[in-house]
């Protein structure tokens, strides 16, 4: 893929104007609590999803033949290459079918963008497509999907959107790629860019409910993988009572890390965030129950002119249920689309 140096970031006044058009988040009445935002946002009903879609399997690792499933929404052939393309990556134990992924896909497509809803390895019912597990360090998979569709359709500009774990993946790839085209923008909602701090926060207080929910899904998935590939995975793991336990005894063991701490360090976007060189929005909520951004990472972000760090008082984890009517209740989805259109030159 062609590598070029992008222009310098827009001037501060222009960047402030972009953020002003993104707007401020005001939580819905009665939902000014991070836990309420998170829980209600996860179960709130949405309209029927009805975009025209095509599906494609993309090989992300030729060594073991690992493939991921992508759901694609393309603009007409004659404008496809020149339109901004969004590659959307879900969070831990989510998929391309997750409500927030389909919500932002709808908005992006209506705004004239191509949209690719990417499943991480094993997600979206694809356990048989790879002998491997998925984890927070596989930013190369996102890069492989981006490169695949850019080459196939001659895409000129691609932006990445990630939620939570997916937010870590897209910010990590942005740091690894720097100013490599056709990547022109990134938006991460509640990204787990400091993996160790966020994993440990999940094991505290009320957050144990979220941790148990994630562990239940991860262990269920592991059992499916062990049944599909018994020559690779042990049938019994022993007691696992925390996400760190799982990462220590499963992810580190089967994905090439020394232990959970080594995994968190190697996989965290915080390690390379100072090398991000495209317009990037990092959207976080102070009342997010478990995603944490450390002082050291905040300092790196503060001196990187390409990153716009927006930390709202409320919003919970990837919820951002605002006072708008109808689908406008989902403030973060609208904010991400506005930001990427403005920052990449597509805004009106």
Secondary structure, DSSP 8 states (H G I E B T S, - for coil): -----------HHHHHHHHHHH----B-TT--SHHHHHHHHHH----------EEEEEEEETTTTEEEEEEEE---HHHHTTS-EEEEE--TT--TTSHHHHHHHHHHHHTT-EEEEE--TBTTTBGGG-SS---TT-HHHHHHHHHHHHHHHT-S-EEEEEETHHHHHHHHHHHHHSS-TTEEEEEEES---SHHHHHHHHTSGGGHHHHHHHHHHHHHHHHHHHHH-TTTS-S------SHHHHIIIIIHHHHT-SSHHHHHHHH-GGGTGGG--SEEEEEEETT-SS----HHHHHHHHT-TTEEEEEES--TTTT-BBS-SGGGGBHHHHHHHHHHHHHTT---
